Amino acid sequence: MGSGIAQAAAQAGFPVILYELHAPTLEKAKLSIQQSLSLLVSKAKLSGQQSETIFSAIHFTSLISDCKADIFIEAIIEKAEAKIGLFNQLAALNATDAVFASNTSSLSIASIAAGVPHPERVCGMHFFNPATIMKLVEVIRTEQTDQATIDQVLQLCHAMGKTAVVCKDAPGFIVNRVARPFYIEALRLLEEGAADISSIDAVMEAAGFRMGPFKLMDLIGNDVNYAVSCSVYEQLDRPGRLKPSPIQESLVKNGALGRKTKKGYYPYE
């Protein structure tokens, strides 16, 4: 997701710093962006020169000291303490009006902001996968987020060609709150033996969905999807209708995360 956001921003003409502490992961992000741009060139959606210009606009670094910017969008592990720690490091290096946006899928933005020196500059900026293609961005505000922060993030979304929807900080925000039953009821059908994976996906696609629930969970990543289900479930005081599935829990424990591990509900080459 981080590399996709970086590419989307660079394609919009912004200079981008892509920070990743783990060197192999940084190289993987670089390769992913190169491959994505090459694909766009092969489809005649970009010229070779445009691809080179976009790639050269991204500075890849594993040095936190290189991270000087007006807006930061984090897309790291779904743990509030890790996000707070990163934002505090960045705040110490940057101007007091820098904006800190979290791409979290379901963590409370208010809880993250509470650990940052200037909570009025913290908001959510939730992209959808793949970030280079999907237009929607949920912009999440807390009671402490000031309007200048929201305005700046909305301007960025517009410049990136995204459709921004502002919502209040709430469990799952809008999309992940509404989508939970789509995934969980599909998993319930599987648990009960009512239908198999491919049949459920085929029926939902025939009904008009672009992708069935199991294909979509594999695309998102079962670790991410399961973490969101658990987060929303806990934040809403454990309603039975939203109880996470043991099937997905087992897949996560066994490393079958979907497309990124070549195995999930389906095998991938």
C-alpha positions as CSV (number, residue, x, y, z in Angstrom):
1,M,0.0,0.0,0.0
2,G,2.8,2.4,0.9
3,S,4.5,2.0,-2.5
4,G,1.1,2.4,-4.3
5,I,0.5,5.7,-2.4
6,A,4.0,6.9,-3.2
7,Q,3.5,6.1,-6.9
8,A,0.1,7.8,-7.0
9,A,1.5,11.0,-5.5
10,A,4.5,11.0,-7.9
11,Q,2.2,10.4,-10.9
12,A,0.3,13.5,-9.7
13,G,3.5,15.5,-10.0
14,F,4.6,15.6,-6.3
15,P,8.1,15.0,-5.1
16,V,7.9,12.0,-2.8
17,I,10.0,10.5,-0.1
18,L,9.4,6.8,0.5
19,Y,10.8,5.8,3.8
20,E,11.2,2.2,4.9
21,L,13.6,1.2,7.7
22,H,13.9,-2.4,6.4
23,A,16.3,-2.4,3.4
24,P,14.9,-5.5,1.6
25,T,11.4,-4.1,1.9
26,L,12.5,-0.8,0.5
27,E,14.0,-2.6,-2.5
28,K,10.8,-4.6,-2.9
29,A,8.9,-1.3,-3.0
30,K,11.2,0.1,-5.6
31,L,10.9,-3.0,-7.8
32,S,7.1,-2.9,-7.4
33,I,6.9,0.7,-8.6
34,Q,9.2,0.0,-11.5
35,Q,7.0,-3.0,-12.6
36,S,3.8,-1.0,-12.2
37,L,5.2,1.9,-14.3
38,S,6.5,-0.5,-16.9
39,L,3.0,-2.1,-17.2
40,L,1.5,1.4,-17.8
41,V,4.1,2.0,-20.5
42,S,3.3,-1.4,-22.2
43,K,-0.4,-0.4,-22.2
44,A,0.4,3.0,-23.7
45,K,-1.0,4.8,-20.7
46,L,2.4,6.4,-20.1
47,S,5.3,7.2,-22.3
48,G,8.8,5.9,-21.4
49,Q,9.8,9.5,-20.6
50,Q,6.8,10.0,-18.3
51,S,7.6,6.7,-16.5
52,E,11.2,7.9,-15.9
53,T,10.1,11.3,-14.7
54,I,7.6,9.7,-12.2
55,F,10.2,7.2,-10.9
56,S,12.8,9.9,-10.5
57,A,10.4,12.0,-8.4
58,I,10.5,9.3,-5.7
59,H,13.4,9.4,-3.2
60,F,13.8,6.0,-1.6
61,T,15.4,6.1,1.8
62,S,15.9,4.1,5.0
63,L,17.1,7.2,6.9
64,I,14.5,8.9,9.0
65,S,16.6,12.1,8.8
66,D,15.7,12.4,5.1
67,C,12.0,12.7,5.9
68,K,11.3,16.4,5.6
69,A,7.9,17.2,4.1
70,D,4.6,19.1,4.4
71,I,2.4,16.0,4.6
72,F,3.3,12.5,5.9
73,I,1.1,9.5,5.0
74,E,2.1,6.4,7.1
75,A,1.1,2.9,5.9
76,I,3.0,0.8,8.4
77,I,2.0,-2.1,10.6
78,E,-1.5,-1.8,12.2
79,K,-0.4,-1.1,15.7
80,A,-1.2,2.3,17.2
81,E,2.0,2.5,19.3
82,A,4.1,2.0,16.1
83,K,2.3,4.7,14.3
84,I,2.6,7.1,17.2
85,G,6.3,6.4,17.5
86,L,6.9,7.1,13.8
87,F,4.8,10.3,13.9
88,N,6.7,11.6,17.0
89,Q,10.1,10.9,15.2
90,L,8.8,12.9,12.2
91,A,7.4,15.7,14.3
92,A,10.8,16.2,15.9
93,L,12.4,16.6,12.4
94,N,9.8,18.9,10.8
95,A,8.0,22.2,11.0
96,T,5.2,22.6,13.4
97,D,2.6,22.9,10.7
98,A,3.4,19.5,9.1
99,V,0.4,17.2,8.7
100,F,0.4,13.6,9.8
101,A,-2.1,11.3,8.1
102,S,-2.6,7.6,8.9
103,N,-3.6,5.1,6.3
104,T,-5.0,2.8,9.0
105,S,-7.9,0.6,8.0
106,S,-9.7,0.7,11.4
107,L,-7.6,2.0,14.3
108,S,-8.9,5.0,16.1
109,I,-7.4,8.2,14.7
110,A,-8.1,9.9,18.0
111,S,-6.0,7.4,19.9
112,I,-3.1,7.9,17.6
113,A,-3.5,11.7,17.7
114,A,-3.5,11.6,21.5
115,G,0.1,10.4,21.5
116,V,1.3,13.1,19.1
117,P,2.4,16.6,20.2
118,H,0.0,18.4,17.9
119,P,-3.2,16.3,17.6
120,E,-4.9,19.0,15.6
121,R,-2.5,18.1,12.7
122,V,-3.4,14.4,12.8
123,C,-6.1,12.8,10.6
124,G,-6.8,9.6,8.7
125,M,-6.2,9.3,5.0
126,H,-7.5,5.8,4.1
127,F,-6.6,4.7,0.6
128,F,-7.9,1.5,-1.0
129,N,-5.9,-1.2,-2.8
130,P,-4.4,-0.7,-5.4
131,A,-3.9,3.0,-4.5
132,T,-2.7,3.8,-8.0
133,I,-6.2,2.9,-9.4
134,M,-8.8,3.1,-6.7
135,K,-10.2,6.7,-6.6
136,L,-11.8,6.7,-3.1
137,V,-9.9,8.1,-0.1
138,E,-11.6,8.3,3.3
139,V,-10.4,11.4,5.2
140,I,-11.0,10.9,8.9
141,R,-11.2,13.7,11.4
142,T,-11.2,13.6,15.1
143,E,-12.7,16.2,17.5
144,Q,-9.2,17.8,17.7
145,T,-8.4,17.8,14.0
146,D,-8.4,21.4,12.8
147,Q,-10.1,22.5,9.5
148,A,-6.7,23.7,8.0
149,T,-5.5,20.1,8.3
150,I,-8.6,18.7,6.6
151,D,-8.5,21.4,3.9
152,Q,-4.8,20.6,3.1
153,V,-5.5,16.9,2.8
154,L,-8.6,17.4,0.6
155,Q,-6.5,19.6,-1.7
156,L,-3.9,16.8,-1.9
157,C,-6.6,14.2,-2.7
158,H,-8.0,16.4,-5.4
159,A,-4.5,17.0,-6.9
160,M,-4.0,13.2,-7.0
161,G,-7.3,12.7,-8.8
162,K,-8.9,11.0,-5.9
163,T,-12.5,11.2,-4.6
164,A,-12.3,12.2,-1.0
165,V,-15.1,11.6,1.6
166,V,-14.7,13.2,5.0
167,C,-16.0,11.2,7.9
168,K,-15.8,11.3,11.7
169,D,-13.5,8.9,13.6
170,A,-15.5,5.8,14.2
171,P,-14.8,2.0,14.2
172,G,-14.1,0.9,10.6
173,F,-14.9,4.4,9.4
174,I,-17.4,4.0,6.5
175,V,-16.2,1.4,4.0
176,N,-14.8,-1.1,6.5
177,R,-17.8,-0.8,8.7
178,V,-20.2,-1.5,5.9
179,A,-18.0,-4.2,4.3
180,R,-17.7,-6.4,7.5
181,P,-20.9,-8.3,6.9
182,F,-19.9,-8.9,3.2
183,Y,-16.8,-10.8,4.4
184,I,-18.1,-12.3,7.6
185,E,-21.3,-13.7,6.2
186,A,-19.4,-15.3,3.3
187,L,-17.2,-16.9,5.9
188,R,-20.2,-18.1,7.9
189,L,-21.6,-19.8,4.8
190,L,-18.3,-21.6,4.4
191,E,-18.2,-22.6,8.1
192,E,-21.7,-24.0,7.9
193,G,-20.9,-25.9,4.7
194,A,-23.7,-24.1,2.8
195,A,-21.5,-23.4,-0.2
196,D,-17.9,-23.6,-1.2
197,I,-15.5,-20.7,-1.8
198,S,-15.7,-20.6,-5.6
199,S,-19.5,-20.8,-5.6
200,I,-19.9,-17.9,-3.2
201,D,-17.5,-15.8,-5.2
202,A,-19.2,-16.7,-8.5
203,V,-22.7,-15.9,-7.2
204,M,-21.7,-12.5,-5.8
205,E,-19.9,-11.6,-9.0
206,A,-23.0,-12.7,-11.0
207,A,-25.0,-10.4,-8.7
208,G,-22.9,-7.4,-9.8
209,F,-20.0,-7.3,-7.5
210,R,-16.7,-6.8,-9.3
211,M,-15.0,-9.4,-7.1
212,G,-16.3,-12.0,-4.7
213,P,-15.5,-11.8,-1.0
214,F,-12.8,-14.5,-1.0
215,K,-11.0,-13.1,-4.0
216,L,-11.2,-9.7,-2.4
217,M,-9.8,-10.9,0.9
218,D,-6.9,-12.5,-0.9
219,L,-6.2,-9.3,-2.7
220,I,-6.4,-7.1,0.4
221,G,-4.4,-9.7,2.5
222,N,-6.0,-12.0,5.0
223,D,-3.8,-10.5,7.8
224,V,-5.1,-7.0,7.1
225,N,-8.7,-8.1,6.6
226,Y,-8.7,-10.2,9.8
227,A,-7.1,-7.4,11.8
228,V,-9.8,-5.0,10.7
229,S,-12.5,-7.5,11.5
230,C,-11.0,-8.0,15.0
231,S,-10.6,-4.2,15.5
232,V,-14.2,-3.3,14.5
233,Y,-15.5,-6.3,16.6
234,E,-13.7,-5.1,19.7
235,Q,-14.5,-1.4,19.3
236,L,-18.2,-2.2,18.9
237,D,-18.3,-4.4,22.1
238,R,-18.2,-7.7,20.4
239,P,-21.5,-8.0,18.6
240,G,-22.2,-11.6,17.6
241,R,-23.0,-10.7,14.0
242,L,-19.5,-9.3,13.5
243,K,-17.5,-12.1,15.2
244,P,-14.3,-12.8,13.2
245,S,-14.1,-16.1,11.5
246,P,-11.8,-18.9,12.8
247,I,-11.2,-19.9,9.2
248,Q,-9.6,-16.6,8.5
249,E,-7.7,-16.7,11.8
250,S,-6.2,-20.1,10.8
251,L,-5.1,-18.8,7.4
252,V,-3.4,-15.9,9.1
253,K,-1.6,-18.1,11.6
254,N,-0.4,-20.4,8.8
255,G,0.9,-17.5,6.7
256,A,-1.7,-18.0,3.9
257,L,-2.3,-14.3,3.5
258,G,-3.5,-14.2,-0.1
259,R,-1.8,-12.9,-3.3
260,K,1.2,-11.5,-1.5
261,T,2.1,-15.0,-0.1
262,K,0.9,-16.9,-3.2
263,K,-1.6,-18.7,-1.2
264,G,-4.9,-17.8,0.6
265,Y,-8.4,-19.0,-0.2
266,Y,-7.0,-19.7,-3.6
267,P,-3.5,-20.7,-4.8
268,Y,-1.5,-18.1,-6.9
269,E,1.4,-18.6,-9.2
